Amino acid sequence: MTPYARRGVHGQTVELLARRILGGEIAEGATLDLVALQSELDVSLTALRESLKVLAAKGMVDARQRRGTFVRPRAEWNLLDADVLRWQFEGASTSESDQALLHNLAEVRSIIEPAAVRLAAQRRTDADLAALDGALDAMGEQGNGAAHAVEADLAFHRALLAATHNELLERMEMVIESGLAHRDRIVHSAPHSEDPVPAHRAVLDAVRDQDPQAAEAAMRALLDQAGRDLDRLGDAEEGSPADSAQDSEETEGSRSQ
């Protein structure tokens, strides 16, 4: 899905307001000062209202007589909307918020993907296998950078959901993709992560063999590897050079006292 920011002034306004709301800069329940926003963002009132209609459709804002336009409680936001998911992951600015979002994603994947891959093993076509082979080949290409690795991984999981030939499961791509892309960017940009190809190949081999049980087991092993990669990154952050340097300074300071 093309980010709204690429859709001109209207799209940029949608993205900016959404990120302010999701980041807490505009709090739940707050009433928006449209005149002030119009002046600050240098947009027409019509463009601003159209942008707010987009956010209203996603459950983030509402408008009432005498109260004006206000931010709705988070419990009423459409958190499974592809744009809302993307804004959340792109706006995560602290390790704590990152970990919470990624933990939620891991739980969702552990529910959806093992069951989906069982169906894929039973229903896959030659075209599905070709798409999976192509994604795996791209994943194995070296030296193309993290962005290429991320897209290859997304293509593989997208093809798996498509191989279920269940329209609702295919649409779960919208739920998984934004978070998976964010997780992949973190993992593939870090050194010493596990090679993802063997785990993905095991899934593909089981799907090719039309073995649902083996496919599910291989997918669970892949998800376990994904969890280890994130745990390793979390451990690395806790023991980062900056932290070590700070600890050393504190130790030296205590010695001098």
C-alpha positions as CSV (number, residue, x, y, z in Angstrom):
1,M,0.0,0.0,0.0
2,T,1.3,3.4,-1.0
3,P,1.9,5.6,2.1
4,Y,-0.4,8.7,2.2
5,A,2.7,10.9,2.3
6,R,3.3,10.1,-1.4
7,R,-0.2,11.3,-2.3
8,G,0.4,15.1,-2.2
9,V,-0.6,17.7,0.4
10,H,-3.7,15.8,1.4
11,G,-1.8,12.6,2.1
12,Q,1.0,14.4,3.9
13,T,-1.6,16.0,6.2
14,V,-3.2,12.6,6.9
15,E,0.2,11.1,7.8
16,L,1.2,14.0,10.0
17,L,-2.1,14.1,12.0
18,A,-2.1,10.3,12.4
19,R,1.4,10.2,13.8
20,R,0.7,13.0,16.2
21,I,-2.3,11.1,17.5
22,L,-0.6,7.7,17.7
23,G,2.4,9.3,19.4
24,G,0.3,11.0,22.0
25,E,1.1,14.5,20.9
26,I,-2.6,15.0,20.4
27,A,-4.2,13.1,23.3
28,E,-7.2,10.9,23.3
29,G,-10.3,13.0,23.9
30,A,-8.6,16.2,22.8
31,T,-10.6,18.6,20.6
32,L,-8.8,19.8,17.5
33,D,-8.4,23.5,16.8
34,L,-9.0,23.4,13.0
35,V,-8.2,27.0,12.5
36,A,-4.8,26.7,14.3
37,L,-4.0,23.5,12.5
38,Q,-4.9,25.0,9.1
39,S,-2.5,27.9,9.8
40,E,0.3,25.7,11.2
41,L,0.1,23.2,8.3
42,D,-0.5,25.8,5.7
43,V,-3.4,23.9,4.0
44,S,-6.9,24.8,3.0
45,L,-9.7,24.1,5.4
46,T,-11.2,21.8,2.8
47,A,-7.9,19.8,2.6
48,L,-7.8,19.6,6.4
49,R,-11.4,18.4,6.6
50,E,-10.8,15.8,3.9
51,S,-7.8,14.5,5.8
52,L,-9.8,14.3,9.0
53,K,-12.4,12.2,7.1
54,V,-9.7,9.7,6.4
55,L,-8.8,9.4,10.1
56,A,-12.5,9.3,11.0
57,A,-13.0,6.3,8.7
58,K,-10.2,4.6,10.6
59,G,-11.9,5.3,13.9
60,M,-9.3,7.8,15.2
61,V,-11.4,11.0,15.2
62,D,-15.0,12.0,15.2
63,A,-16.9,15.3,14.9
64,R,-20.0,16.3,17.0
65,Q,-22.0,19.5,17.1
66,R,-21.0,21.9,19.9
67,R,-17.9,19.7,20.6
68,G,-16.1,19.9,17.3
69,T,-13.6,17.4,16.0
70,F,-12.0,15.3,18.7
71,V,-9.7,12.3,19.1
72,R,-11.6,9.1,19.9
73,P,-10.4,6.7,22.6
74,R,-7.7,4.2,21.4
75,A,-10.1,1.3,22.1
76,E,-12.2,2.6,19.2
77,W,-9.4,2.9,16.7
78,N,-9.3,0.5,13.8
79,L,-5.9,-1.0,14.9
80,L,-6.1,-3.7,12.2
81,D,-6.3,-1.1,9.4
82,A,-3.1,-1.4,7.3
83,D,-2.3,2.3,7.5
84,V,-2.9,2.5,11.3
85,L,-0.6,-0.5,11.7
86,R,2.1,1.0,9.5
87,W,1.9,4.4,11.4
88,Q,2.3,2.6,14.7
89,F,5.4,0.7,13.7
90,E,7.0,3.6,11.8
91,G,6.3,5.9,14.8
92,A,7.7,3.6,17.5
93,S,10.5,5.6,19.0
94,T,11.5,3.7,22.1
95,S,12.7,0.2,22.6
96,E,9.8,-0.4,25.0
97,S,7.2,0.6,22.4
98,D,9.0,-1.3,19.7
99,Q,9.1,-4.5,21.9
100,A,5.4,-4.2,22.8
101,L,4.3,-3.9,19.2
102,L,6.7,-6.7,18.0
103,H,5.5,-8.9,20.8
104,N,1.9,-8.4,19.7
105,L,2.9,-9.2,16.1
106,A,4.7,-12.4,17.2
107,E,1.6,-13.6,19.0
108,V,-0.6,-12.9,15.9
109,R,1.8,-14.6,13.6
110,S,2.0,-17.7,15.9
111,I,-1.8,-18.0,15.7
112,I,-2.2,-17.3,11.9
113,E,0.8,-18.6,10.0
114,P,1.1,-22.2,11.3
115,A,-2.6,-22.8,10.5
116,A,-2.3,-21.0,7.2
117,V,0.7,-23.0,6.1
118,R,-1.3,-26.3,6.7
119,L,-3.9,-25.1,4.2
120,A,-1.1,-24.0,1.8
121,A,0.4,-27.5,1.9
122,Q,-3.0,-28.9,0.9
123,R,-4.1,-26.4,-1.7
124,R,-0.9,-25.0,-3.3
125,T,-0.7,-24.8,-7.1
126,D,2.2,-24.8,-9.4
127,A,1.8,-21.0,-9.6
128,D,2.0,-20.8,-5.8
129,L,5.2,-22.8,-5.7
130,A,6.7,-20.7,-8.4
131,A,6.0,-17.5,-6.4
132,L,7.5,-19.1,-3.3
133,D,10.6,-20.3,-5.2
134,G,11.1,-16.8,-6.6
135,A,10.8,-15.2,-3.2
136,L,13.2,-17.8,-1.6
137,D,15.7,-17.3,-4.5
138,A,15.6,-13.5,-3.9
139,M,16.1,-14.0,-0.2
140,G,19.2,-16.0,-0.9
141,E,20.8,-13.3,-3.0
142,Q,23.8,-11.8,-1.3
143,G,25.0,-8.2,-1.3
144,N,21.7,-6.5,-2.2
145,G,21.2,-4.8,1.1
146,A,18.6,-4.9,3.9
147,A,15.8,-3.4,1.8
148,H,16.0,-6.3,-0.7
149,A,16.0,-8.9,2.1
150,V,13.0,-7.3,3.7
151,E,11.0,-7.3,0.4
152,A,12.0,-10.9,-0.3
153,D,10.8,-12.0,3.1
154,L,7.5,-10.1,2.7
155,A,7.0,-11.7,-0.8
156,F,7.5,-15.2,0.7
157,H,5.0,-14.8,3.5
158,R,2.6,-13.0,1.1
159,A,2.8,-16.0,-1.3
160,L,2.2,-18.4,1.6
161,L,-1.0,-16.7,2.5
162,A,-2.1,-16.6,-1.1
163,A,-1.4,-20.4,-1.4
164,T,-4.2,-21.0,1.2
165,H,-6.7,-19.8,-1.5
166,N,-8.8,-18.4,1.4
167,E,-9.7,-14.8,0.7
168,L,-9.9,-13.8,4.3
169,L,-6.6,-15.4,5.2
170,E,-5.0,-13.6,2.2
171,R,-6.3,-10.3,3.6
172,M,-4.4,-11.0,6.8
173,E,-1.4,-9.9,4.8
174,M,-2.5,-6.4,5.7
175,V,-2.2,-7.2,9.4
176,I,1.1,-9.0,9.2
177,E,3.0,-7.0,6.6
178,S,3.6,-3.7,8.2
179,G,4.9,-5.2,11.4
180,L,6.9,-7.9,9.6
181,A,8.5,-5.2,7.5
182,H,9.4,-3.2,10.6
183,R,10.8,-6.3,12.3
184,D,12.8,-7.3,9.2
185,R,14.3,-3.9,8.9
186,I,15.6,-4.1,12.4
187,V,16.9,-7.7,12.1
188,H,18.5,-7.5,8.6
189,S,20.2,-4.2,9.5
190,A,21.9,-5.9,12.5
191,P,25.0,-8.1,12.4
192,H,25.0,-11.8,13.4
193,S,21.3,-12.5,12.8
194,E,20.6,-16.1,11.7
195,D,20.5,-17.0,8.0
196,P,16.8,-16.9,7.2
197,V,17.0,-19.1,4.1
198,P,17.2,-22.6,5.6
199,A,14.1,-22.1,7.8
200,H,12.1,-20.7,4.9
201,R,13.3,-23.5,2.7
202,A,12.1,-26.1,5.2
203,V,8.6,-24.5,5.1
204,L,8.6,-24.5,1.3
205,D,9.8,-28.1,1.0
206,A,6.9,-29.2,3.3
207,V,4.4,-27.2,1.2
208,R,5.8,-28.6,-2.0
209,D,5.5,-32.2,-0.5
210,Q,1.9,-31.4,0.5
211,D,2.7,-32.4,4.1
212,P,0.6,-30.1,6.4
213,Q,2.0,-31.5,9.6
214,A,5.6,-30.9,8.5
215,A,4.7,-27.5,7.1
216,E,3.2,-26.4,10.4
217,A,6.3,-27.7,12.3
218,A,8.6,-25.9,9.9
219,M,6.7,-22.7,10.3
220,R,6.8,-22.9,14.1
221,A,10.6,-23.4,13.9
222,L,10.8,-20.3,11.6
223,L,8.8,-18.2,14.1
224,D,11.1,-19.5,16.9
225,Q,14.1,-18.3,14.9
226,A,12.5,-14.9,14.4
227,G,12.0,-14.7,18.2
228,R,15.6,-15.5,18.8
229,D,16.7,-12.8,16.4
230,L,14.7,-10.2,18.3
231,D,15.9,-11.5,21.7
232,R,19.5,-11.2,20.5
233,L,18.9,-7.6,19.4
234,G,17.3,-6.8,22.8
235,D,20.3,-8.3,24.6
236,A,22.7,-6.4,22.4
237,E,20.9,-3.1,23.2
238,E,21.1,-3.8,26.9
239,G,24.8,-4.4,26.6
240,S,25.6,-1.7,24.1
241,P,28.9,0.2,24.2
242,A,27.1,3.3,25.3
243,D,25.7,1.4,28.2
244,S,29.1,0.0,29.1
245,A,30.7,3.4,28.8
246,Q,28.1,4.9,31.1
247,D,28.6,2.1,33.6
248,S,32.4,2.7,33.5
249,E,31.9,6.4,34.1
250,E,29.6,5.7,37.1
251,T,32.1,3.2,38.5
252,E,35.0,5.7,38.2
253,G,32.8,8.4,39.7
254,S,32.0,6.2,42.7
255,R,35.7,5.4,43.2
256,S,36.5,9.1,43.3
257,Q,33.9,9.9,45.9
